[in-house]
Amino acid sequence: MNNKIWLSSPHLTGEEQKYVKEAFETNWVAPLGPNVNGLEQDLSTYNKITACSALSSGTAAIHLALINLGITRGDEVLVSSFTFSATVNPICYQGATPIFVDSELDTWNMCPQLLEEAIEDRIKKGKKPKAILLVHLYGMPSKMDEIINIANQYQIPVIEDAAEALGATYKGKAMGTFGVMGVFSFNGNKIITTSGGGALVSHDKNYCDNAIFLATQARDQAPHYQHSHIGYNYRMSNIVAGIGRGQMEVLNDRVEARRNNYTYYRDALASIDNITFVEEPTGFYSNRWLTTILTDSFDTREKIRLALEADHIESRPLWKPMHLQPIFKQYPSYTNGTSEMLFKKGLCLPSGSNLTTVDLERVISGIKNVI
Ligand SMILES: *Cc1c(COP(=O)(O)O)cnc(C)c1O
């Protein structure tokens, strides 16, 4: 039996252990300490942004971003339908209503025209949406000029879910730094990992300070425990942050390796008529977190997926749109068929930064055998 090829597995260098060891040796085994501060500094510098809060997950960061904007029961939040459920769940934690917006075909991210239609329609129905929660899926930047223009025109703040897009840029600027707040994830399958973790970034330090306040149980200034707000236990551990510091040292290598995977697959498969790739529009720089292909039919997609599975290769259909999920079906959506089509015909290929050429060749021949 061939070795298992995973979709996206952790890729550590060994240097992470230096920071973790330091945490043990100095007894900083707590949800605060030099690694937490160090990782926040590293992320701020890398993304050229004022402030950063290291948190227990990307989901926690989205939740605190929504709380920072005062999103509460009955509010409406415009959100990409083509995403992972973790984008949407925190809207529901707040008792707010997700309003789903479908994708466009160039980047597979939120369609600007549809976003504007949705805003107009929500206003006509009596309620102006409180925020736009935008996802840069698979590491591909969204059409930022268009989206930010619309957001400014209607004065609606943008939160960027850049959980999959650390290292990606639009016109030279890091994803997560266009809106009022941005979110990163360091889950085990992301481009860099801390095993589990996330971060909130902002040009406004107040948002990050308040996120840390809420993430550490919202303690008022007092010698005793005094509370005027509902708090959360969402801070990142200093041990986990040590892994993150080691990973930040190799982030650019990881982006390069994932982009090379994409190029390798595309060059090998581009001549096949029933497989297409999403190219980067000019000015868009994807981290190619996952290489995704679009086939000509659900049938072809499934044949490829099952053939790879039989050879111990993990691939996965693209995200099932949120407006089609049983738990979210009841909410309003503005659709154009794009995300539903992508879900039917698309596949994520093994994309880890630790894949070898032999691995990539095995995936490619698995696909070619089916076609
Ligand atoms: C991974 C992911 C999240 C959640 O991040 P966690 O750190 O796992 O909580 C949110 N949104 C998207 C698009 C993701 O891929």
The ligand as an ORCA input file, in Angstrom:
! r2SCAN-3c Opt
* xyz 0 1
  C     -10.321     27.564      9.382
  C     -11.306     28.614      9.058
  C     -11.958     29.335     10.066
  C     -11.876     29.000     11.512
  O     -10.624     29.022     12.065
  P     -10.343     28.154     13.393
  O      -9.009     28.615     13.814
  O     -10.360     26.711     12.954
  O     -11.414     28.442     14.376
  C     -12.798     30.368      9.691
  N     -13.014     30.667      8.409
  C     -12.427     29.986      7.400
  C     -12.692     30.396      6.003
  C     -11.577     28.920      7.690
  O     -11.023     28.226      6.704
*
